[in-house]
Every structure is written in C-alpha cells, then in structure tokens.
C-alpha cells in the first residue's frame, strides 16, 4: 500500500469516526432533551397529584366537620327526646295516681292499673 493510499484510507476512517461521533452526539443530545422533557412532565404530574391530594384533604376535612355538626345535632335531639320522655312519664304517673285517688271530691272505687 502506498503512502497516498494509506493516507486516503486513514482519512476515510477518520471521516467515518467523525460521522459516528456526530451521530452519537446527536443521539446523546436527543436523549438529554427527552430526559429533560420527561423530568418536566414528571414535575407537572407530581404538582397535579399534590394539588389533587390537597383538594381531597380539604374535602375530607369539610366532610368531617359536617359529620361532627350532624352528630352534635343528633346528641341535642336525643337530649331533648330524653327530657320529653321524662316529662311524659311524670305526667303519666300523675295521671295514673289521680285515677287511683278518685276524683273531684267523690270517693270512687280505686282502680288497680298495674
């Protein structure tokens, strides 16, 4: 092989190496760009998830507050019903006792209601 042929072959190999290096560099840049895009998408996705999670937590707190309020109202109603039941029992006992005693100054035969 002559010097000229050797040099020509060497130049072709160098040119081929540079071409491959250029393709590799383009591929690396493309991969870096894709990685950047994926990171941006990931950040946006995480931001959306965090926002959605925050909304869910706010909604959950709201529902818990509403449940507490309803429980408070139920307890109040139960207390009122208990008081009304006690008054009803007292009234019923007084009524039964008045029937047993007889009424209006007249002596009547006593009734056993038990």
C-alpha positions in Angstrom: 0.0 0.0 0.0 1.4 3.3 -1.0 1.6 6.3 1.3 -1.1 8.0 -0.7 -3.4 5.0 -0.4 -2.6 4.6 3.2 -3.3 8.3 3.8 -6.6 8.1 1.8 -7.7 5.1 3.8 -6.8 6.9 7.0 -8.7 10.0 6.0 -11.8 7.8 5.2 -11.6 6.1 8.6 -11.2 9.4 10.4 -14.2 10.8 8.5 -16.2 7.7 9.4 -15.2 8.1 13.0 -16.2 11.7 13.0 -19.5 10.8 11.4 -20.1 8.2 14.1 -19.2 10.6 16.8 -21.6 13.2 15.3 -24.4 10.6 15.3 -23.5 9.6 18.8 -23.5 13.3 20.0 -26.9 13.8 18.3 -28.3 10.7 20.0 -26.9 11.9 23.3 -28.4 15.3 22.9 -31.7 13.8 21.8 -31.6 11.5 24.9 -30.8 14.5 27.1 -33.7 16.5 25.6 -36.0 13.6 26.1 -34.8 13.2 29.7 -35.5 17.0 30.3 -38.9 16.7 28.8 -39.7 13.6 31.0 -38.5 15.4 34.1 -40.7 18.4 33.3 -43.7 16.1 32.7 -42.9 14.3 35.9 -42.7 17.6 37.9 -46.0 18.7 36.4 -47.6 15.3 37.1 -46.4 15.5 40.7 -47.7 19.0 41.1 -51.1 17.9 39.8 -51.1 14.9 42.2 -50.2 17.1 45.1 -52.9 19.6 44.2 -55.5 16.9 43.8 -54.4 15.4 47.1 -54.7 18.8 48.8 -58.2 19.2 47.4 -59.2 15.7 48.7 -57.8 16.6 52.1 -59.8 19.8 52.2 -62.9 17.9 51.1 -62.3 15.3 53.7 -61.9 17.9 56.5 -65.1 19.5 55.3 -67.0 16.2 55.4 -65.6 15.5 58.9 -66.8 18.9 60.1 -70.2 18.3 58.6 -70.3 14.9 60.3 -69.3 16.4 63.7 -72.1 19.0 63.3 -74.6 16.3 62.5 -73.5 14.3 65.5 -73.9 17.3 67.7 -77.4 17.9 66.4 -78.3 14.2 66.9 -77.0 14.4 70.5 -79.0 17.5 71.1 -82.1 15.8 69.7 -81.5 12.8 71.9 -81.2 15.0 75.0 -84.5 16.8 74.0 -86.2 13.5 73.5 -84.9 12.1 76.8 -86.2 15.2 78.6 -89.6 14.9 76.8 -89.8 11.2 77.7 -89.2 12.0 81.4 -91.9 14.7 81.3 -94.2 12.3 79.6 -93.5 9.6 82.2 -94.0 12.1 85.1 -97.3 13.3 83.5 -98.5 9.7 83.0 -97.6 8.8 86.6 -99.5 11.8 87.9 -102.5 10.9 85.7 -102.5 7.3 86.9 -102.2 8.5 90.5 -105.1 10.8 90.1 -107.2 8.0 88.7 -106.3 5.8 91.7 -107.2 8.6 94.2 -110.6 9.1 92.7 -111.6 12.4 91.5 -113.3 15.7 92.2 -114.0 15.1 95.8 -116.0 12.0 95.3 -114.9 8.7 96.6 -114.8 6.1 93.9 -113.7 2.6 93.8 -109.9 2.6 93.3 -108.7 1.0 90.1 -105.6 -1.1 90.0 -103.7 -0.3 86.8 -100.8 -2.5 87.3 
